[in-house]
Amino acid sequence: MSGKDFTRLNRNDLETIRSTVSQLLFIQASCVYIVGIEPGINLVISLMVPQRYIGTLTKMATEGLPELRNIGVDLIQISDRTIKTQGTPLCHRKPFCKPARYSTFKFFV
């Protein structure tokens, strides 16, 4: 998916990201929602997962997520924090916690 533009994105690409996230978090794919696609310099795909998994995903991302890197995901943005899929944080800001049951995060592909 690296280098893909919005016009060439297909349902299989989205399902690959969705299923990979569900496998990483050991949750059903039905608990991972694709809530947005934003074209631009990078294609941004917004996903939503249950709030209780955001901390786990953040920790995993800072340690590196080759599974996501292998499918073309370059960056993960969780709240105000952007992390390369190799595990290098790009910025640190105050922690943010949404009170909602689900939280949204973004992938840059």
Beta strands, then each sheet from edge to edge (+ up, - down):
strand 1: 33-38
strand 2: 44-50
strand 3: 75-78
strand 4: 81-84
strand 5: 102-108
sheet 1: 1+ 2- 5+ 3- 4+
end
